[in-house]
Amino acid sequence: MKNQSVINNIDWPLVLLYAALVVLGWMTIYSASLPLEETSIFDLGQIYGKQMLFIMMSIPLISVILSLDAKIYEKYSLIFYILSLILLAGLFVAGKTIKGQTNWYAFGGFSIQPSEFAKIATALILSKYLSDVQINLKNTNHQLIAFGILALPIMLIMLQPDAGSAMIFASFVLVLHREGLPAWYLWTGFLAIVLFLAALLIKFQFLFIYIVAGVIIHYVLTRRARRNIILYGISLVAMIGFSYSVDYVFESVLEDHQKDRINVLFDKNVNQKAEGYNLNQSMIAIGSGSWLGKGYLEGTQTKGGFVPEQHTDYIFTTVGEEWGFTGAMVVIVLFAALLLRVLYLAERQKSRFSRTYGYCVAAVLFMHFFVNIAMLIKLFPTIGVPLPFFSYGGSSLFAFTTLLFIFIKLDANKVNEW
C-alpha cells in the first residue's frame, strides 16, 4: 500500500516534460547524424542508433530508481560520494585520453564519463550535509566544509583537465545561497567575472580609474550608519590587484586552446578557418534557420557537416537551422518549464534533504542548459558542456536521467514523510 501510494504520487507533468525533451533530442541527433544511405533507426553502427539504445536502457534505469526506498539516497549519500571520487581518481590510472582529456573509461565500443555521475553524488552528499539541523551556513566552519565537498571533485576533474565539467559544480553555490550562504559570496564571484572580462578588454590604466571611481561612488551613496572605510580600502586593493593579475593569468596560466576560445568570444586576432571555425559555423547554421527553419531533415549546414561535433556540444545548431527561431523557442520553453517545475516541487518538500536536492537538480540542469546555448550564440566561451537530454552520449543521458528521477522519487515519497 505504501509503494502504491508513492507510485500514484509521481509527478507526471515532470515525467512528460522529460520524455518530450528526450524524444526531441533523439530526433535532433537523428537529423544531425543521418547518413546518405537508408538504414534502420536501431542501427548501432550509427550515432542515432546508439542513442536509441541508450534511451531504451534508460527505461529500466528509471524503474530501478523509482523502486528503491527513497531513504537509500540519503542514507548512502556518503558512500556514493566516496565512490565517485574513487572513480574520478581512477581515471589517472585506467582512463582513456581523448583530445588531451583523460575523463573516460572505455569498455569495448562504449565509454563512461564519471564526472557526469559525480554531480549526482555531490548533490546527494551536499543535501545530506545541509539537512542536518545543526548546520548554519552563516557559520564560517560550516561554509568551509560545504565548499570542501565541492572542491574535491572539482580538483580531480580539473586535473583531467576538463574545465567545462568542473565549472558545472559552481552551480551548487546557488543552492548554498538558497540554504543560507551570505549573499556577498555571489556578489564577489560575479564581480570577479566582470573584472576578469573588463581587464581583457580595457587597458589597466583606465580600468584602475573606473575601479577607484566605482568604490568612491558606492561609499558616498551608501546610507549605512557605520561604513567601514577599512573594508572599502581592502576591497579596493583586492580589485586592483586582481585586475592587474589577469593579464599574467591569461598569458602564462591558461592553455593555448583556452586563450583561443576567449579571443574568439571577443573577436581578438581570430582566424575564422581555425580557432574561430566552430563558433562561426554554428552561428551561420542557427542564423540560416530564420523564423520557421528549413524543415526537419532539410538543414543544409547540418547535412553538409559544416558544424563539427554537431551531435554533441553543438546539437542546438540543428534545432536552430531546421526548426528556426520558433522551434528553438519551443525547446527553450520546455527546458524552462522543466526547471520551474523542479523548483516548484522543491519548495513543496517536507524534508530539507529533498528540498535541497531538488534545488541541486535545478541548478545543474540550468547551468548545462544556459552555458551550452550561450556558447553557441557567442555569449560564453566555447567549452565542452552537453545540452541535457539532447546531446549524444550514454553517460550524459543516464546521469541526467538519474539526477532527475531520484528527485521524482523523493517528491513522490513525501506522502510518507512527517
C-alpha positions as CSV (number, residue, x, y, z in Angstrom):
1,M,0.0,0.0,0.0
2,K,2.9,2.3,0.8
3,N,4.7,1.6,-2.5
4,Q,1.4,2.0,-4.4
5,S,0.8,5.4,-2.8
6,V,4.3,6.6,-3.9
7,I,3.7,5.4,-7.5
8,N,0.4,7.2,-7.5
9,N,2.1,10.4,-6.4
10,I,4.7,10.6,-9.1
11,D,4.7,14.0,-10.7
12,W,3.6,13.1,-14.2
13,P,3.9,16.6,-15.7
14,L,7.7,16.5,-14.9
15,V,7.9,13.0,-16.3
16,L,6.2,14.1,-19.5
17,L,8.5,17.1,-19.9
18,Y,11.5,14.8,-19.5
19,A,10.0,12.4,-22.1
20,A,9.3,15.3,-24.6
21,L,12.9,16.6,-24.3
22,V,14.4,13.1,-24.8
23,V,12.3,12.4,-27.8
24,L,13.0,15.8,-29.4
25,G,16.7,15.2,-28.5
26,W,16.8,11.9,-30.4
27,M,15.0,13.4,-33.4
28,T,17.7,16.1,-33.5
29,I,20.5,13.6,-33.2
30,Y,18.9,11.6,-35.9
31,S,18.9,14.6,-38.2
32,A,22.5,15.6,-37.3
33,S,23.9,12.2,-37.9
34,L,21.7,10.7,-40.7
35,P,23.8,9.0,-43.4
36,L,23.1,9.3,-47.1
37,E,22.1,5.7,-47.4
38,E,18.8,4.5,-45.9
39,T,19.2,2.5,-42.7
40,S,17.3,1.4,-39.5
41,I,16.8,3.7,-36.6
42,F,18.2,0.9,-34.5
43,D,21.5,0.6,-36.5
44,L,24.1,0.5,-33.7
45,G,26.7,1.5,-36.3
46,Q,25.2,4.9,-36.4
47,I,25.2,7.6,-33.7
48,Y,21.4,7.8,-33.6
49,G,21.1,4.0,-33.3
50,K,23.4,4.1,-30.2
51,Q,21.4,6.9,-28.7
52,M,18.2,5.0,-29.3
53,L,19.8,2.1,-27.3
54,F,20.8,4.5,-24.5
55,I,17.2,5.7,-24.4
56,M,15.8,2.2,-24.2
57,M,18.3,1.4,-21.4
58,S,17.1,4.5,-19.5
59,I,13.7,2.8,-19.0
60,P,14.9,0.0,-16.7
61,L,17.2,2.5,-15.0
62,I,14.2,4.7,-14.2
63,S,12.3,1.6,-12.9
64,V,15.2,0.8,-10.5
65,I,15.4,4.4,-9.2
66,L,11.7,4.5,-8.5
67,S,11.5,1.1,-7.0
68,L,14.2,1.7,-4.4
69,D,13.4,3.0,-0.9
70,A,13.7,6.8,-1.1
71,K,15.7,6.8,2.2
72,I,18.6,5.0,0.4
73,Y,19.6,8.1,-1.4
74,E,20.1,10.0,1.8
75,K,21.4,7.1,3.9
76,Y,24.1,6.1,1.5
77,S,25.0,9.5,0.1
78,L,28.4,9.5,1.6
79,I,29.2,6.1,0.0
80,F,28.0,7.4,-3.4
81,Y,30.2,10.5,-3.0
82,I,33.3,8.5,-2.0
83,L,32.8,6.1,-4.8
84,S,32.5,9.0,-7.3
85,L,35.8,10.4,-6.0
86,I,37.5,7.0,-6.4
87,L,36.2,6.7,-10.0
88,L,37.5,10.2,-10.8
89,A,40.9,9.4,-9.3
90,G,41.0,6.1,-11.1
91,L,41.0,7.8,-14.4
92,F,44.6,8.7,-14.0
93,V,45.4,5.0,-13.9
94,A,42.9,3.4,-16.2
95,G,41.3,6.3,-18.1
96,K,41.2,6.8,-21.8
97,T,42.6,10.1,-23.2
98,I,40.5,11.8,-25.9
99,K,41.6,15.1,-27.3
100,G,44.0,15.7,-24.5
101,Q,41.5,14.9,-21.7
102,T,41.6,11.8,-19.6
103,N,38.0,11.7,-18.5
104,W,36.6,8.4,-19.9
105,Y,36.6,4.7,-19.0
106,A,36.5,2.7,-22.2
107,F,34.7,-0.7,-22.4
108,G,34.8,-2.1,-25.9
109,G,32.8,0.2,-28.1
110,F,31.3,2.1,-25.2
111,S,32.7,4.5,-22.7
112,I,31.6,6.2,-19.5
113,Q,32.4,9.6,-18.1
114,P,32.5,9.5,-14.2
115,S,32.4,13.3,-13.9
116,E,28.7,13.2,-15.1
117,F,27.8,10.9,-12.2
118,A,29.9,12.8,-9.7
119,K,27.4,15.7,-10.0
120,I,24.7,13.4,-8.7
121,A,26.8,12.1,-5.8
122,T,27.9,15.7,-4.9
123,A,24.2,16.8,-5.0
124,L,23.3,13.9,-2.6
125,I,26.1,14.5,-0.1
126,L,25.6,18.2,-0.1
127,S,21.9,17.8,0.5
128,K,22.6,15.3,3.3
129,Y,25.1,17.7,4.9
130,L,22.8,20.7,4.7
131,S,19.8,18.7,6.0
132,D,21.5,18.5,9.5
133,V,19.5,20.8,11.8
134,Q,22.8,22.0,13.4
135,I,24.2,23.3,10.1
136,N,24.1,27.0,9.6
137,L,25.8,28.5,6.6
138,K,26.3,31.8,8.4
139,N,28.9,29.8,10.3
140,T,32.4,30.0,8.7
141,N,33.3,26.4,9.7
142,H,30.1,25.1,8.1
143,Q,30.8,27.1,5.0
144,L,34.3,25.7,4.7
145,I,33.0,22.1,4.9
146,A,30.4,22.8,2.3
147,F,33.0,24.3,-0.1
148,G,35.3,21.4,0.7
149,I,32.6,19.0,-0.5
150,L,32.6,20.8,-3.8
151,A,36.3,21.3,-4.0
152,L,37.3,17.6,-4.0
153,P,35.6,16.6,-7.3
154,I,36.4,19.9,-8.9
155,M,40.1,19.4,-8.3
156,L,40.1,15.9,-9.7
157,I,38.1,17.0,-12.8
158,M,40.4,20.0,-13.4
159,L,43.4,17.6,-13.4
160,Q,41.9,15.6,-16.3
161,P,41.8,18.5,-17.5
162,D,38.1,19.2,-18.0
163,A,37.3,22.8,-17.2
164,G,33.8,22.6,-18.6
165,S,32.6,19.8,-16.3
166,A,34.4,21.3,-13.3
167,M,32.6,24.6,-13.9
168,I,29.2,23.0,-13.6
169,F,29.9,22.3,-9.9
170,A,29.9,26.1,-9.4
171,S,26.1,25.9,-9.8
172,F,25.9,24.3,-6.3
173,V,26.9,27.7,-4.9
174,L,23.4,28.9,-5.9
175,V,22.0,26.0,-3.7
176,L,24.2,27.0,-0.8
177,H,22.9,30.6,-1.2
178,R,19.3,29.3,-1.1
179,E,20.1,27.4,2.1
180,G,21.7,30.4,3.9
181,L,25.1,31.2,2.4
182,P,25.7,35.0,2.7
183,A,24.9,36.9,-0.5
184,W,28.4,38.5,-0.6
185,Y,29.8,35.2,-1.9
186,L,27.7,35.5,-5.0
187,W,28.4,39.2,-5.5
188,T,32.2,38.6,-5.1
189,G,32.1,35.8,-7.7
190,F,30.0,38.0,-10.1
191,L,32.4,40.9,-9.6
192,A,35.4,38.7,-10.2
193,I,34.0,37.6,-13.6
194,V,33.2,41.2,-14.6
195,L,36.7,42.4,-13.6
196,F,38.3,39.5,-15.4
197,L,36.5,40.3,-18.7
198,A,37.0,44.0,-18.3
199,A,40.7,43.5,-17.8
200,L,40.9,41.7,-21.1
201,L,39.1,44.4,-22.9
202,I,40.2,47.6,-21.2
203,K,43.7,49.0,-20.6
204,F,44.7,48.7,-17.0
205,Q,45.2,52.4,-16.6
206,F,41.6,53.1,-17.5
207,L,40.3,50.1,-15.5
208,F,42.2,51.4,-12.5
209,I,40.3,54.8,-12.7
210,Y,37.0,53.0,-13.1
211,I,37.5,50.8,-10.1
212,V,38.6,53.7,-7.8
213,A,35.7,55.9,-9.0
214,G,33.2,53.0,-8.5
215,V,34.4,52.3,-5.0
216,I,34.2,56.0,-4.1
217,I,30.7,56.4,-5.6
218,H,29.5,53.3,-3.7
219,Y,30.9,54.7,-0.5
220,V,29.3,58.1,-0.9
221,L,25.9,56.7,-1.9
222,T,25.7,54.0,0.8
223,R,23.4,55.2,3.6
224,R,24.5,52.8,6.2
225,A,25.2,54.4,9.6
226,R,28.5,52.6,10.0
227,R,30.5,52.4,6.8
228,N,33.7,50.6,7.4
229,I,36.4,52.6,5.5
230,I,39.0,49.9,6.2
231,L,36.8,47.3,4.5
232,Y,36.4,49.6,1.5
233,G,40.2,50.1,1.3
234,I,40.8,46.3,1.4
235,S,38.2,45.8,-1.3
236,L,39.8,48.5,-3.5
237,V,43.2,47.0,-3.2
238,A,41.9,43.5,-3.8
239,M,40.0,44.5,-7.0
240,I,43.0,46.4,-8.3
241,G,45.4,43.6,-7.6
242,F,43.0,41.0,-9.2
243,S,42.6,43.1,-12.3
244,Y,46.4,43.6,-12.6
245,S,47.0,39.9,-12.4
246,V,44.5,39.0,-15.2
247,D,47.0,39.6,-18.0
248,Y,49.6,37.3,-16.3
249,V,47.0,34.6,-15.8
250,F,45.7,34.9,-19.3
251,E,49.2,34.7,-20.9
252,S,51.0,32.3,-18.5
253,V,48.4,30.1,-16.8
254,L,45.7,29.4,-19.4
255,E,46.3,26.8,-22.1
256,D,46.5,28.0,-25.7
257,H,43.1,26.5,-26.6
258,Q,41.6,28.3,-23.6
259,K,43.0,31.6,-24.7
260,D,41.8,31.0,-28.2
261,R,38.2,30.4,-27.0
262,I,38.3,33.7,-25.1
263,N,39.8,35.5,-28.0
264,V,37.1,34.1,-30.3
265,L,34.4,35.4,-27.9
266,F,35.8,39.0,-28.2
267,D,36.9,38.7,-31.9
268,K,40.6,39.3,-31.0
269,N,43.1,38.0,-33.6
270,V,40.7,35.2,-34.7
271,N,41.3,33.0,-37.6
272,Q,37.8,32.0,-38.8
273,K,39.3,29.0,-40.6
274,A,41.0,27.7,-37.4
275,E,40.1,28.5,-33.8
276,G,37.0,30.6,-34.9
277,Y,35.6,28.0,-37.3
278,N,33.3,26.0,-34.9
279,L,31.6,29.0,-33.5
280,N,31.3,30.8,-36.8
281,Q,29.7,27.8,-38.4
282,S,27.3,27.3,-35.6
283,M,26.1,30.9,-35.8
284,I,25.7,30.6,-39.6
285,A,23.6,27.4,-39.1
286,I,21.4,29.0,-36.4
287,G,21.0,32.2,-38.3
288,S,20.1,30.5,-41.5
289,G,17.1,28.9,-39.8
290,S,15.3,32.3,-39.7
291,W,11.9,32.3,-38.1
292,L,10.4,28.9,-39.1
293,G,13.5,26.9,-40.1
294,K,14.4,25.0,-43.3
295,G,12.3,22.0,-42.2
296,Y,13.1,18.8,-40.4
297,L,16.0,16.8,-42.1
298,E,16.4,19.7,-44.5
299,G,19.2,21.7,-42.9
300,T,22.0,22.3,-45.5
301,Q,24.6,23.2,-42.9
302,T,23.7,20.1,-40.9
303,K,23.6,17.8,-43.9
304,G,26.9,19.3,-45.2
305,G,28.7,18.6,-42.0
306,F,29.9,22.1,-41.7
307,V,29.4,22.3,-37.9
308,P,31.9,20.0,-36.1
309,E,30.7,17.9,-33.1
310,Q,27.1,18.8,-34.1
311,H,25.6,15.8,-32.4
312,T,27.2,16.6,-29.0
313,D,28.1,20.1,-27.8
314,Y,26.7,21.8,-30.9
315,I,23.4,19.9,-31.2
316,F,21.3,23.1,-30.7
317,T,22.5,24.4,-34.0
318,T,20.5,21.7,-35.7
319,V,17.4,22.9,-33.8
320,G,18.1,26.5,-34.9
321,E,18.6,25.6,-38.5
322,E,15.8,23.1,-39.1
323,W,13.2,24.4,-36.7
324,G,14.1,28.1,-36.8
325,F,13.5,30.7,-34.0
326,T,10.1,29.3,-33.4
327,G,11.2,25.7,-32.9
328,A,14.2,26.9,-30.8
329,M,11.9,28.9,-28.5
330,V,9.7,25.8,-28.1
331,V,12.7,23.8,-26.9
332,I,13.8,26.7,-24.6
333,V,10.2,26.9,-23.2
334,L,10.2,23.1,-22.5
335,F,13.5,23.4,-20.6
336,A,12.2,26.4,-18.7
337,A,9.0,24.6,-17.8
338,L,11.0,21.6,-16.5
339,L,13.3,23.8,-14.4
340,L,10.3,25.8,-13.0
341,R,8.5,22.5,-12.2
342,V,11.5,21.2,-10.3
343,L,11.8,24.4,-8.3
344,Y,8.1,24.4,-7.6
345,L,8.2,20.8,-6.3
346,A,11.4,21.5,-4.3
347,E,9.5,24.2,-2.4
348,R,6.8,21.7,-1.5
349,Q,9.1,19.1,0.1
350,K,8.6,18.3,3.7
351,S,12.3,17.3,4.4
352,R,15.2,19.7,4.0
353,F,17.2,16.9,2.2
354,S,14.6,16.5,-0.5
355,R,14.2,20.3,-0.9
356,T,17.9,20.9,-1.1
357,Y,18.4,18.0,-3.6
358,G,15.6,19.5,-5.8
359,Y,17.5,22.8,-5.9
360,C,20.7,20.9,-6.8
361,V,18.9,19.3,-9.7
362,A,17.6,22.6,-11.0
363,A,21.0,24.2,-10.6
364,V,22.9,21.6,-12.5
365,L,20.3,21.4,-15.3
366,F,20.2,25.2,-15.6
367,M,23.9,25.6,-15.8
368,H,24.2,23.0,-18.5
369,F,21.3,24.5,-20.5
370,F,22.5,28.1,-20.1
371,V,26.2,27.5,-20.9
372,N,25.5,25.2,-23.9
373,I,23.2,27.6,-25.6
374,A,25.1,30.7,-24.6
375,M,28.3,29.5,-26.1
376,L,26.6,28.8,-29.5
377,I,25.4,32.4,-29.8
378,K,28.7,33.9,-28.6
379,L,27.6,34.9,-25.1
380,F,30.0,32.5,-23.4
381,P,33.4,30.9,-24.3
382,T,33.2,27.6,-26.1
383,I,33.6,24.7,-23.7
384,G,32.5,21.0,-23.7
385,V,29.2,21.1,-21.9
386,P,26.4,18.9,-23.2
387,L,22.8,20.0,-23.6
388,P,20.7,17.9,-21.2
389,F,18.6,15.2,-22.9
390,F,19.7,16.5,-26.4
391,S,23.4,15.9,-26.8
392,Y,24.5,12.5,-27.8
393,G,26.0,10.2,-25.2
394,G,25.1,7.5,-22.8
395,S,26.9,8.9,-19.8
396,S,25.1,12.3,-20.0
397,L,21.7,10.8,-20.7
398,F,22.0,8.2,-17.8
399,A,23.4,10.9,-15.5
400,F,20.7,13.5,-16.2
401,T,18.0,10.8,-16.0
402,T,19.3,9.5,-12.7
403,L,19.7,13.1,-11.3
404,L,16.1,13.9,-12.2
405,F,14.3,10.7,-11.3
406,I,15.9,10.5,-7.8
407,F,14.2,13.8,-7.2
408,I,10.9,12.5,-8.7
409,K,11.2,9.5,-6.3
410,L,11.9,11.8,-3.3
411,D,8.9,14.0,-4.3
412,A,6.6,11.0,-4.7
413,N,7.7,9.7,-1.3
414,K,6.7,12.9,0.6
415,V,3.3,11.3,1.3
416,N,5.2,9.0,3.7
417,E,7.1,11.8,5.4
418,W,6.1,13.6,8.5
